[in-house]
Amino acid sequence: MNANRQRAGVAFGLLAYGIWGFFPLYFRQLAQISPMDVLSNRAVWACVFVGLLLTLRRQWHNVAAVCRSWRQLLMLTIAALLIGSNWLVFLWAVANQQVVASSLGYFLTPLVNVLLGLLVLKEKLNRLEWLSVALALVAMANEIVAIGSLPWISLILAGTFGTYGLVRKQLPVDALSGLWLETVAMLPVCALYAWWQAANGHPVFTGRDLATTCLLIGAGALTALPLLAFAAAARRLDLATVGMLMYINPTLQFVTAIWLFGEPLRSAQLFSFGLIWLGLLVFSASAWSRYRRHPGRSTPEPAPVCSRPS
């Protein structure tokens, strides 16, 4: 039974991270549309789709429980602003042939999480974790020198995603209810944007061909489905295995950018990736060592932190 549970967990994890990893392929089909238009449609249809799931699973009582706490609603609104910003920058990166930069941002995220734990949660780092953070900082310094400016796409994606994870980590809200409330919190901004665009003669939610409309509706479902698969994987797997699986997403994005989209990879940029990969290897070795010392520790159902990377 335990072996079957492990295999099912790995299958769910591969499904979740596989879907996220191929997000650039999906959203490249919408590259002709403004990223903010795509974000607005994605938020609306994700809200509708998750609402249907909550109805089918009879879990609206979880949403009602969250709505009774102003603190939780405020924290989820902050989380919505963070993940909405993350989505918007990712969509811009896909539309502007910057998927290599976005993959670097998601590779950086675990190391940003370590740094946030140090600065905000006052967690103590061991020598390997300090080394992994140092390697990430050197990689960013190399990027700044190589391109002559801040690698803002990578930094914004890693920063918003890492901070989003920090916020959601402190909220005892299940993944599905949290996602629905986050998309609801995005709707006023999307509505204001749609009203502004309509006043300038540009409809945000209508006036497109059937194929494009289906892709926009599908983006809502794609936001929720891998999250559910990830939650199922996390309930069945230990922390170390989940930690290893999370690198699938940025790896697939990187491969997609280089081999399918033909994005250039400068030698200096490759050196930065090498430093990040080395830092992740060191970080993973530290995490595995900690897990070996506490082998009974398992992963609870998480907030959608490393689950929803774009």
Secondary structure, DSSP 8 states (H G I E B T S, - for coil): -HHHHHHHHHHHHHHHHHHHHTHHHHHHTTTTS-HHHHHHHHHHHHHHHHHHHHHHTT-HHHHHHHHT-HHHHHHHHHHHHHHHHHHHHHHHHHHTT-HHHHHHHHHHHHHHHHHHHHHTS-----HHHHHHHHHHHHHHHHHHHHHSS--HHHHHHHHHHHHHHHHHHT----HHHHHHHHHHHHHHHHHHHHHHHHHTT--SSSS--HHHHHHHHHHHHHHHHHHHHHHHHHHHS-HHHHHHHTTHHHHHHHHIIIIIS-----HHHHHHHHHHHHHHHHHHHHHHHHHHHSTT-------SSTT---
